[in-house]
Amino acid sequence: RSGAQAGAALEAGARRQLLILGIVLLIRLPFLNQAIQGDDPYYIFGAQHALIDPAHPTHARYIFQGDMVDMRGHPHPPLNSWVLAGLIALFGDVYEASFHAVYIVFSLVCALSMWSLANRFADWPLGATLLFLSTPAFVVNGNSLESDLPFLAFWMAGIALFVRGQFAWSAMALALAAMTAYQAIVATP
């Protein structure tokens, strides 16, 4: 390629990245005021307990279906509770709009990681990335404070960084994925 062709290709790639980031914002911004719902309260309970006992956020106790329970049987590691605890400490309480705004970062990491992988493996990277952004799991679960989106962000970033040969950063991202969801174990091979 000549210098002009390489520059044009970089400019086109940058425009596509901005398009992808804009689509993520269009998907997320309308839901900033979405109420805490689903399993969000359990992660909030863990986060509130993490402010008291940071090493054991899953020792939180709460009423579930009329019984006092604790989170020691919770099927996710503590990273998401720690993130939420940090947000509670930063904002002083639970504020849906602020928390959802911060969680947009995870959506952006997912999108850019998919773009990176699609550029390496897909004939039409923009189409592959847009397909990823339109999946129900990304669209619906991305508007919650559950661990699904942070896990996907760290997982996708870890795989994208590995493919790019940035092994130390990849290991860090995958370690964070493992602290968010146990299914990260499948990245071990």
NUGU-717591 format. One record per residue (C-alpha): x, y, z. Coordinates in steps of 0.1 Angstrom, whole numbers, plus 5000, padded with zeros to 4 digits. Layout:
[atom [X, Y, Z]]
...
END
This chain:
[atom [5000, 5000, 5000]]
[atom [5011, 5035, 4994]]
[atom [5011, 5060, 5022]]
[atom [4979, 5076, 5010]]
[atom [4961, 5043, 5008]]
[atom [4972, 5034, 5043]]
[atom [4961, 5068, 5056]]
[atom [4927, 5064, 5040]]
[atom [4923, 5029, 5054]]
[atom [4931, 5042, 5089]]
[atom [4907, 5071, 5085]]
[atom [4879, 5047, 5074]]
[atom [4887, 5024, 5104]]
[atom [4885, 5053, 5128]]
[atom [4851, 5064, 5113]]
[atom [4838, 5029, 5117]]
[atom [4850, 5028, 5153]]
[atom [4831, 5061, 5160]]
[atom [4800, 5046, 5143]]
[atom [4803, 5015, 5166]]
[atom [4807, 5037, 5197]]
[atom [4778, 5059, 5187]]
[atom [4756, 5028, 5182]]
[atom [4765, 5016, 5217]]
[atom [4756, 5050, 5231]]
[atom [4723, 5049, 5212]]
[atom [4715, 5015, 5227]]
[atom [4725, 5024, 5263]]
[atom [4716, 5061, 5269]]
[atom [4678, 5057, 5267]]
[atom [4680, 5033, 5296]]
[atom [4701, 5054, 5321]]
[atom [4671, 5058, 5344]]
[atom [4662, 5021, 5343]]
[atom [4652, 5009, 5377]]
[atom [4672, 4985, 5398]]
[atom [4656, 4952, 5389]]
[atom [4661, 4915, 5383]]
[atom [4692, 4903, 5401]]
[atom [4706, 4938, 5405]]
[atom [4695, 4941, 5442]]
[atom [4716, 4910, 5451]]
[atom [4747, 4926, 5436]]
[atom [4739, 4958, 5454]]
[atom [4735, 4939, 5487]]
[atom [4770, 4924, 5481]]
[atom [4784, 4958, 5473]]
[atom [4769, 4973, 5504]]
[atom [4785, 4945, 5525]]
[atom [4818, 4950, 5506]]
[atom [4819, 4985, 5521]]
[atom [4819, 4969, 5555]]
[atom [4839, 4938, 5548]]
[atom [4857, 4942, 5514]]
[atom [4873, 4907, 5515]]
[atom [4839, 4890, 5519]]
[atom [4812, 4907, 5498]]
[atom [4793, 4874, 5495]]
[atom [4787, 4873, 5533]]
[atom [4758, 4898, 5527]]
[atom [4726, 4888, 5543]]
[atom [4691, 4897, 5530]]
[atom [4656, 4884, 5528]]
[atom [4649, 4861, 5498]]
[atom [4614, 4846, 5493]]
[atom [4607, 4852, 5530]]
[atom [4639, 4835, 5543]]
[atom [4670, 4852, 5557]]
[atom [4699, 4841, 5534]]
[atom [4734, 4851, 5527]]
[atom [4753, 4852, 5494]]
[atom [4779, 4826, 5502]]
[atom [4762, 4803, 5477]]
[atom [4761, 4831, 5450]]
[atom [4773, 4817, 5417]]
[atom [4796, 4846, 5408]]
[atom [4829, 4858, 5422]]
[atom [4831, 4892, 5439]]
[atom [4845, 4916, 5413]]
[atom [4811, 4930, 5402]]
[atom [4802, 4936, 5439]]
[atom [4835, 4954, 5443]]
[atom [4828, 4976, 5413]]
[atom [4794, 4985, 5426]]
[atom [4809, 4991, 5461]]
[atom [4833, 5016, 5445]]
[atom [4804, 5033, 5428]]
[atom [4784, 5035, 5461]]
[atom [4815, 5050, 5478]]
[atom [4820, 5074, 5449]]
[atom [4784, 5086, 5447]]
[atom [4773, 5081, 5483]]
[atom [4743, 5059, 5475]]
[atom [4728, 5039, 5447]]
[atom [4718, 5061, 5418]]
[atom [4705, 5043, 5388]]
[atom [4715, 5069, 5361]]
[atom [4750, 5073, 5375]]
[atom [4756, 5035, 5378]]
[atom [4742, 5028, 5344]]
[atom [4763, 5055, 5329]]
[atom [4795, 5040, 5344]]
[atom [4785, 5006, 5332]]
[atom [4784, 5019, 5296]]
[atom [4822, 5017, 5297]]
[atom [4818, 4979, 5298]]
[atom [4796, 4980, 5267]]
[atom [4822, 5002, 5249]]
[atom [4850, 4977, 5258]]
[atom [4828, 4948, 5245]]
[atom [4822, 4967, 5212]]
[atom [4858, 4977, 5206]]
[atom [4870, 4942, 5215]]
[atom [4846, 4927, 5190]]
[atom [4857, 4952, 5164]]
[atom [4893, 4942, 5170]]
[atom [4885, 4905, 5167]]
[atom [4863, 4911, 5136]]
[atom [4891, 4929, 5119]]
[atom [4913, 4899, 5123]]
[atom [4888, 4871, 5115]]
[atom [4858, 4885, 5095]]
[atom [4855, 4894, 5059]]
[atom [4831, 4922, 5068]]
[atom [4843, 4934, 5103]]
[atom [4817, 4962, 5106]]
[atom [4789, 4937, 5099]]
[atom [4802, 4912, 5124]]
[atom [4805, 4939, 5150]]
[atom [4770, 4952, 5144]]
[atom [4756, 4917, 5146]]
[atom [4773, 4913, 5180]]
[atom [4758, 4946, 5191]]
[atom [4723, 4935, 5181]]
[atom [4723, 4902, 5200]]
[atom [4696, 4900, 5227]]
[atom [4722, 4891, 5254]]
[atom [4742, 4923, 5247]]
[atom [4712, 4946, 5243]]
[atom [4691, 4933, 5272]]
[atom [4718, 4922, 5298]]
[atom [4739, 4953, 5291]]
[atom [4713, 4975, 5308]]
[atom [4716, 4957, 5341]]
[atom [4741, 4959, 5370]]
[atom [4746, 4922, 5370]]
[atom [4780, 4906, 5363]]
[atom [4771, 4896, 5327]]
[atom [4784, 4927, 5310]]
[atom [4816, 4932, 5330]]
[atom [4824, 4895, 5324]]
[atom [4818, 4899, 5287]]
[atom [4839, 4930, 5286]]
[atom [4869, 4915, 5303]]
[atom [4865, 4882, 5284]]
[atom [4863, 4899, 5250]]
[atom [4892, 4923, 5258]]
[atom [4913, 4894, 5270]]
[atom [4907, 4874, 5238]]
[atom [4912, 4904, 5216]]
[atom [4945, 4913, 5234]]
[atom [4957, 4877, 5231]]
[atom [4950, 4876, 5194]]
[atom [4970, 4909, 5191]]
[atom [4999, 4893, 5209]]
[atom [4996, 4915, 5240]]
[atom [4998, 4885, 5264]]
[atom [5004, 4904, 5297]]
[atom [4974, 4926, 5292]]
[atom [4954, 4897, 5280]]
[atom [4962, 4877, 5311]]
[atom [4951, 4907, 5333]]
[atom [4918, 4911, 5314]]
[atom [4911, 4873, 5316]]
[atom [4920, 4873, 5354]]
[atom [4894, 4901, 5358]]
[atom [4869, 4880, 5338]]
[atom [4876, 4851, 5362]]
[atom [4869, 4874, 5391]]
[atom [4835, 4882, 5375]]
[atom [4822, 4848, 5364]]
[atom [4835, 4813, 5369]]
[atom [4829, 4804, 5332]]
[atom [4861, 4823, 5324]]
[atom [4879, 4790, 5331]]
[atom [4873, 4779, 5295]]
[atom [4899, 4805, 5284]]
[atom [4926, 4785, 5302]]
[atom [4937, 4764, 5272]]
END
